[in-house]
Amino acid sequence: MLESSENLSAKKIFDLFRGKTDKKLGQNFLFDPKINRKIVGVAGDLTGKTVIEVGPGPGGLTLEILRSGVRKAYIVELDRRWVAVWKELSPLFGSRLEVIEADALKFDFKALAPDVIISNLPYNISTQLLFKWLREFDLYETLVLMFQKEVADRLCAEPACAAYGKLSVLTRWKSRAEKAFDLEAGSFFPVPAVKSSVIKFTPRSREETPEDFDVFSHLLAKVFMHRRKKVVKALSDFFPNPEKVLSELGYDTNARAEEISAADYVKMLKKMSGRASSMQPL
C-alpha cells in the first residue's frame, strides 16, 4: 500500500496495479498530468466545491481534481478492477474522496448534490450520459466533459451546418456550451481512432428553460428525422397551422430542420405550451 499521495500519477497507478483497459467499456486513458491539469482548469476555481467524475480509471483527472482544493470528490466507476484500486487508494485522501461502484447511466447524481462534473467520458456512453444530465443541467454550476471530436462538433454546431441537429438544439437550450480545446488521438492509451474535444457547459437556470424536456425532445426528434426535407410536414404533428408558425418566425414553407435556429425551436415549444414568446437569448 502506498503511504502518500505525493508524486502519485495515473501512469504509476496503472503500472503498480497492473492496469488494463476494457474496450467494451470505452476506456481510453490520459496519463499526461499537464493535459489532465488543463482539463480540470477549464472548470475554474474548485476550492471548496463538490465534484463528480465518471470512469476515473487510473485517475489522471482524479488526482488533479483532488489537488485543486475541492471539498469532496466522488468517482463513479463501473469497472470492478478500478473500483478495487481506488478503494485501496482512498485512505490517502481521507474523507475528501468517495468511491462509488455504479453504472453511470442508472446512477442518481442528484443525490450527491455536486457543484461540478468533470469527466473523460467513455466513448460508448457519452451521448447517452449527456442526454441524461441535460434534463437536470440546472442543478450544476459547471460541467467539463470530453467527447469524441465528432460528437463535440455536433454539440456546438450552428444552423445550416452538417453537424447541426437535435443534440445541438437541446444543448444550446439547456446551457452555454464552449469548446475548450481538442486533443490528438495519440494523447490517449490505448490510442483511439478519433480525436477528442473538451467542452465546458454552463447550465441555464430552471427559470430560463421551464418547458417540458420530453415534449421538446420529441419535437426535435420528429423534425430532424428527415433533416433536409421541408420541416412543415413534421410540424403538422404539433400545430394545426404549421405554415403560420413558420411565417411568424420568419421562415417560408420551404424551410428545412437544419436551417432553423435553436432560439426559434424554443419559440415553437413555447407556442405548444401556451407560454409567452419571450425568451432568453441562446
C-alpha positions as CSV (number, residue, x, y, z in Angstrom):
1,M,0.0,0.0,0.0
2,L,1.3,3.5,-0.9
3,E,1.9,5.7,2.1
4,S,1.5,9.1,0.5
5,S,-0.4,10.7,-2.4
6,E,2.6,12.9,-3.2
7,N,4.2,12.3,-6.6
8,L,1.4,9.8,-7.4
9,S,0.5,9.7,-11.1
10,A,-2.0,7.9,-13.3
11,K,0.8,6.1,-15.0
12,K,2.3,5.0,-11.7
13,I,-1.1,3.7,-10.5
14,F,-1.6,1.9,-13.8
15,D,1.7,0.2,-13.6
16,L,1.6,-0.5,-9.9
17,F,-1.8,-2.2,-10.1
18,R,-1.0,-3.9,-13.5
19,G,-3.9,-1.9,-15.1
20,K,-5.7,-3.0,-18.2
21,T,-8.2,-1.2,-20.5
22,D,-11.5,-2.6,-21.5
23,K,-12.6,-1.8,-25.0
24,K,-16.2,-2.8,-24.2
25,L,-16.3,0.0,-21.5
26,G,-14.9,2.6,-23.9
27,Q,-11.8,3.1,-21.8
28,N,-9.0,5.3,-23.2
29,F,-6.8,6.8,-20.5
30,L,-4.9,10.1,-20.3
31,F,-1.6,9.8,-18.5
32,D,-0.1,13.2,-19.2
33,P,-0.6,15.3,-16.0
34,K,-0.3,18.6,-17.9
35,I,-3.2,17.7,-20.1
36,N,-5.3,16.5,-17.1
37,R,-4.4,19.6,-15.2
38,K,-5.5,21.7,-18.2
39,I,-8.9,19.9,-18.4
40,V,-9.6,20.4,-14.7
41,G,-8.5,24.1,-15.1
42,V,-11.3,24.6,-17.6
43,A,-13.8,24.3,-14.7
44,G,-12.2,27.3,-12.9
45,D,-11.7,27.7,-9.2
46,L,-12.8,24.4,-7.5
47,T,-11.8,25.4,-3.9
48,G,-14.5,24.1,-1.6
49,K,-16.5,22.5,-4.4
50,T,-18.1,19.1,-4.6
51,V,-17.0,17.4,-7.9
52,I,-18.1,14.2,-9.6
53,E,-16.0,12.2,-12.1
54,V,-17.3,9.3,-14.2
55,G,-15.0,6.5,-15.2
56,P,-11.7,7.5,-13.4
57,G,-9.7,4.5,-14.5
58,P,-6.1,5.1,-13.2
59,G,-7.0,8.6,-12.1
60,G,-5.3,11.1,-14.3
61,L,-8.2,13.6,-13.8
62,T,-9.0,12.3,-10.3
63,L,-5.6,13.3,-9.0
64,E,-5.8,16.8,-10.5
65,I,-9.3,17.2,-9.1
66,L,-8.1,16.3,-5.6
67,R,-5.2,18.7,-5.9
68,S,-7.4,21.6,-6.9
69,G,-8.7,22.3,-3.4
70,V,-12.1,20.5,-3.7
71,R,-14.1,19.8,-0.6
72,K,-15.2,16.4,-1.9
73,A,-14.6,14.3,-5.0
74,Y,-16.9,11.4,-5.9
75,I,-15.7,9.0,-8.5
76,V,-18.3,6.7,-10.2
77,E,-16.8,3.6,-11.7
78,L,-18.4,0.5,-13.3
79,D,-15.2,-1.5,-13.8
80,R,-14.7,-3.5,-10.6
81,R,-10.9,-3.7,-11.1
82,W,-10.6,0.1,-10.9
83,V,-13.2,0.2,-8.1
84,A,-10.9,-2.1,-6.1
85,V,-7.8,0.0,-6.9
86,W,-9.4,3.3,-5.7
87,K,-10.9,1.7,-2.6
88,E,-7.3,0.7,-1.7
89,L,-6.0,4.2,-2.5
90,S,-8.8,6.2,-0.9
91,P,-7.3,6.3,2.6
92,L,-4.6,8.5,1.2
93,F,-7.2,11.2,0.6
94,G,-9.3,10.8,3.7
95,S,-12.9,11.9,3.6
96,R,-12.3,14.1,0.5
97,L,-12.6,11.1,-1.8
98,E,-15.5,8.7,-2.1
99,V,-15.6,5.7,-4.5
100,I,-18.9,4.6,-5.9
101,E,-19.3,1.4,-7.9
102,A,-22.2,2.1,-10.2
103,D,-23.5,2.3,-13.8
104,A,-23.4,6.0,-14.5
105,L,-26.4,5.6,-16.9
106,K,-28.5,4.3,-13.9
107,F,-27.0,6.3,-11.1
108,D,-28.8,9.3,-9.4
109,F,-26.3,12.1,-9.5
110,K,-28.7,14.5,-7.9
111,A,-28.4,12.6,-4.6
112,L,-24.8,13.7,-4.3
113,A,-25.6,17.4,-4.7
114,P,-22.5,18.1,-6.8
115,D,-21.4,21.6,-7.9
116,V,-19.3,20.4,-10.9
117,I,-18.9,17.3,-13.1
118,I,-15.6,16.7,-14.8
119,S,-15.1,13.6,-16.9
120,N,-13.3,12.0,-19.8
121,L,-16.5,10.2,-20.7
122,P,-16.4,6.6,-22.0
123,Y,-16.9,6.9,-25.8
124,N,-19.6,4.3,-25.8
125,I,-22.0,6.1,-23.5
126,S,-21.0,9.8,-23.8
127,T,-24.1,11.0,-25.6
128,Q,-26.5,8.9,-23.5
129,L,-24.9,10.3,-20.4
130,L,-25.1,13.8,-21.6
131,F,-28.8,13.3,-22.6
132,K,-29.4,12.1,-19.0
133,W,-27.7,15.1,-17.5
134,L,-29.3,17.6,-19.8
135,R,-32.6,17.0,-18.0
136,E,-31.1,18.2,-14.8
137,F,-28.4,20.7,-16.0
138,D,-29.7,23.5,-13.8
139,L,-28.6,21.6,-10.7
140,Y,-24.9,22.1,-11.6
141,E,-22.7,25.1,-11.8
142,T,-20.3,23.7,-14.5
143,L,-19.7,20.6,-16.5
144,V,-16.4,19.9,-18.2
145,L,-16.7,16.8,-20.4
146,M,-14.6,15.1,-23.1
147,F,-16.2,13.6,-26.2
148,Q,-15.1,12.3,-29.5
149,K,-14.5,15.4,-31.6
150,E,-17.3,14.4,-34.0
151,V,-19.8,14.4,-31.1
152,A,-18.3,17.7,-29.7
153,D,-18.8,19.3,-33.1
154,R,-22.5,18.2,-33.1
155,L,-23.0,19.7,-29.6
156,C,-21.6,23.1,-30.6
157,A,-22.9,23.2,-34.2
158,E,-24.6,26.2,-35.7
159,P,-27.7,26.1,-38.0
160,A,-27.1,25.2,-41.7
161,C,-24.0,23.2,-40.6
162,A,-23.9,19.4,-41.4
163,A,-23.4,18.6,-37.7
164,Y,-26.4,20.6,-36.5
165,G,-29.2,18.5,-35.1
166,K,-31.3,17.6,-32.1
167,L,-28.5,17.4,-29.7
168,S,-27.2,20.8,-30.8
169,V,-30.5,22.4,-30.1
170,L,-31.0,20.7,-26.7
171,T,-27.5,21.6,-25.6
172,R,-27.9,25.2,-26.5
173,W,-31.4,25.3,-24.9
174,K,-30.1,24.0,-21.6
175,S,-26.6,25.5,-21.5
176,R,-24.0,27.7,-22.9
177,A,-21.5,25.3,-24.5
178,E,-18.0,26.3,-25.3
179,K,-15.3,24.0,-26.9
180,A,-12.2,24.5,-24.7
181,F,-9.7,22.6,-26.9
182,D,-9.1,19.5,-29.0
183,L,-6.8,16.5,-28.2
184,E,-5.0,14.3,-30.7
185,A,-5.6,10.6,-30.6
186,G,-2.0,10.0,-29.6
187,S,-2.6,11.7,-26.2
188,F,-4.5,8.5,-25.0
189,F,-3.7,5.0,-24.1
190,P,-4.7,2.9,-26.0
191,V,-4.7,5.2,-29.0
192,P,-8.2,5.6,-30.3
193,A,-9.1,6.0,-34.0
194,V,-10.5,9.5,-33.4
195,K,-9.6,12.9,-32.0
196,S,-11.3,14.2,-28.8
197,S,-12.6,17.6,-27.6
198,V,-13.1,19.1,-24.2
199,I,-16.3,21.1,-23.8
200,K,-17.3,23.4,-20.9
201,F,-21.0,23.7,-20.2
202,T,-22.5,26.5,-18.2
203,P,-26.1,25.4,-17.4
204,R,-29.0,27.8,-17.7
205,S,-31.3,28.2,-14.8
206,R,-34.7,26.4,-14.5
207,E,-36.4,29.8,-15.0
208,E,-34.7,30.1,-18.4
209,T,-35.7,26.6,-19.5
210,P,-39.0,25.8,-17.7
211,E,-40.6,23.8,-20.5
212,D,-41.1,20.1,-20.7
213,F,-37.9,18.3,-21.8
214,D,-39.7,15.2,-23.2
215,V,-42.0,17.3,-25.3
216,F,-39.2,19.3,-26.7
217,S,-37.1,16.2,-27.3
218,H,-40.0,14.6,-29.2
219,L,-40.5,17.7,-31.3
220,L,-36.8,17.8,-32.3
221,A,-36.6,14.1,-33.0
222,K,-39.5,14.4,-35.5
223,V,-38.2,17.5,-37.3
224,F,-34.6,16.2,-37.6
225,M,-35.7,12.7,-38.7
226,H,-35.5,13.9,-42.3
227,R,-33.3,16.9,-41.7
228,R,-33.1,18.1,-45.3
229,K,-36.8,17.7,-46.1
230,K,-39.2,20.5,-45.6
231,V,-40.0,20.8,-41.9
232,V,-43.6,21.9,-42.4
233,K,-44.8,18.3,-42.7
234,A,-43.2,17.2,-39.4
235,L,-44.6,20.3,-37.7
236,S,-48.1,19.4,-38.7
237,D,-48.0,16.7,-36.0
238,F,-47.7,19.5,-33.4
239,F,-49.5,22.5,-34.9
240,P,-52.8,22.8,-36.7
241,N,-51.3,25.5,-39.0
242,P,-47.6,24.9,-39.2
243,E,-47.3,27.3,-42.2
244,K,-48.4,30.2,-39.9
245,V,-46.0,29.1,-37.2
246,L,-43.1,29.2,-39.7
247,S,-44.2,32.5,-41.1
248,E,-44.4,34.2,-37.6
249,L,-40.8,33.0,-37.0
250,G,-39.6,34.5,-40.4
251,Y,-39.4,31.2,-42.4
252,D,-41.2,30.2,-45.5
253,T,-42.8,26.8,-46.1
254,N,-39.6,25.5,-47.8
255,A,-37.6,25.8,-44.6
256,R,-35.7,22.7,-43.5
257,A,-35.0,21.5,-40.0
258,E,-31.2,22.3,-40.2
259,E,-32.0,25.9,-41.1
260,I,-34.0,26.8,-38.0
261,S,-32.2,28.3,-35.1
262,A,-32.3,26.8,-31.5
263,A,-33.9,30.1,-30.4
264,D,-36.8,29.6,-32.9
265,Y,-37.3,26.0,-31.9
266,V,-37.7,27.2,-28.3
267,K,-40.3,29.7,-29.5
268,M,-42.1,26.8,-31.1
269,L,-42.1,25.0,-27.8
270,K,-43.4,28.0,-26.0
271,K,-46.3,28.1,-28.5
272,M,-47.0,24.5,-27.9
273,S,-47.1,25.0,-24.1
274,G,-49.1,28.2,-24.4
275,R,-46.4,30.3,-22.8
276,A,-45.4,33.8,-23.8
277,S,-43.0,34.0,-26.7
278,S,-40.4,36.0,-24.7
279,M,-37.2,34.1,-24.1
280,Q,-33.6,34.4,-23.0
281,P,-31.1,34.7,-25.9
282,L,-29.4,31.5,-26.9
